[in-house]
Amino acid sequence: MSATAMSLRSGWRGLAFIAIPVTAIAIFLFYPAALSIIGTLVRPAPGGGYTFSLQSYIFFFTDSYSLANLARTLWTTVVTLVLLIAVNLPIALYMRFTKGRLAAVIQALALFPMFVPGIIICYALIRYMGPNGWLQSLLSLVGFHHYASPHLTPWGPVVGLIWDGMPLTLLILISGLSNVSDASIEAARDVGAGRLRILVSIITPEITHSLLIVSALNFLGIFGQVLMPFMLGPTNPEMMGPFMLRTFSSVRDPLQASTQATITFLICSLAGVAYVRSIARRQREDRT
Amino acid sequence: MSTLELENLGKKFGAVVALEPLSLRISDGELICLLGPSGSGKSTLLRIIGGFEMPTGGKVLIDGADVARTPPEKRPTAMVFQSHALWSHMTVEGNIGFGLKLRGLKKAEIAAKVDAALRLVGLADYGKRHPAQLSGGQRQRVAIARCLVLEPKILLMDEPFASLDQHLRDRLREEVRQIQKKLGITTVFVTHGQDEALSIADRIVVMSMGRIEQVGTPAEIYTYPQTPFVAGFIGDMNMLKAVVTSGAARVGDVQLDAPVPDGEALFAVRPEDVTLTPSLNGEGVRVRRIVNYGPVLKIEAEMPDGTLWKVQTLKDVPVTEGACYHPIVSRHIVFREDRAVHRVDPV
């Protein structure tokens, strides 16, 4: 058998191997998603037939409540993302450059939320930081009586989302930092760089890919969140997740819910594109 | 113009002694090789000199000033790492100029110094490239340029060519030696390759088990090893145990002079110090294997009691596998209690 024929045969085998999952994704994911998106743009005409319409989008972008919800979602996403990196980067740095029992304990604590279901985290946080919760009681014990609970304020979902996103963020950052060799840090010290300079000029640029991946994945996860903002956040304005849910199930307006979902999808796609580009660039660099 | 002195320098990792207290003086412009097997303490010693490890005790004096507790960023030393340790997100120019930037030099000054360093290592046109676009040898040259551009008092090199192929290693070694001589920079070079140490060093420090076995010029180390470890570690050596009686010992039918008190001793004989003469009566050693190394032949010969002799002769000396020969030894060293006590040189 010629090499070309063998290559063709193995090519068909490969396609057959992925045919079932790809078909399932196409039927159960892409097709209904495409129907929903098309359904927001192509509407039944009053006299029969269909017509192209941007009416639902015009409504969304002229409705102050919808815009406030979008702004709240963006605010929560950006603030949570910044805090996630701010909290996890020092922990990842500590764990990368410190060996010993304390580092292992910190790692276990930081990864613990990964094994706790989101709903449990929500209830735990409500019991802990909510009005008359443990935190307030503990603060009262030490004489602090002006505690304002973040529960049902914009900071409520931020706290919950940080808890929820911590393990993934930490794992990716540790993985990125493991690629920064001890020798490259020592070489920087050798030419005269102090700790801050090493962090800014050597470590941070070396983990740009990891930071980009962390940002993209968390952006996708946070922007579309339903549970945390529903359980811990305010109802007005609210994040896009609960907003969509309410529009669909309580207001019973599937067209507007689909429009909100499409807008959410388009904004999340930007993060998706950044993620895919980062992966592709990394593969190109690895090849060189 | 700098000297490096180590005074009672020692290092322990917990209960493990990595480096027994040692003292050493390295003269201005000298290239000294720390040579030893893995775990001998050579890299630990280099890292202490560079400031990456704190010594348990002792002093590191550079031009008389003790820097043993000074962090690496404040020492007048620069280290070339085995893994190049280039910063992949920076260009070659960025890598070399980083240290100068930290010293607050102006852009034009940095550019001029970087350019000069690149010319010195033969990479004048490679400044805009990234490390990923360079070969292993080019990366190591950049790492060397990154050190030299800072004009350190002491240059430290930690097995810099270990990851390169033999041909490139030989070439770079020569280039480094030329540059080192040209700049007159005091250099400490760590290697576990004896060829590398013998070919590049002004002096070699042979280390084993965290202590110095011998310090000397390559010729001294090769010709007059002071301990059995050095004798066995540097080059090929026949290490033969024999009993000395009345100033001589016999190994098979070979008599070796040893004007030392009677008793057991260890004799070290270089393969090139052994000549084989044909044995007419079948006594002596039988040639088991001959390997042709081009200009020389390396021969393994066996005595009737199984003792192996390594012999090296010029290629035009007629030797046949399976034939018997008498070994004639022109130079040997006698060791007792792990120290050389006598040596016999050719007349």
Interface residues (C-beta under 8 A of the other chain):
Chain A: S181 A183 S184 E186 A187 A188 R189 D190 V191 G192 A193 G194 R197 S201 I202 P205 E206 T208 E285 T288
Chain B: G50 G51 F52 P71 P72 E73 K74 T77 A78 M79 F81 Q82 S83 H84 A85 L86 W87 S88 H89 M90 F98 G99 L102 R103 A132 Q133 A143 R146 C147 L150
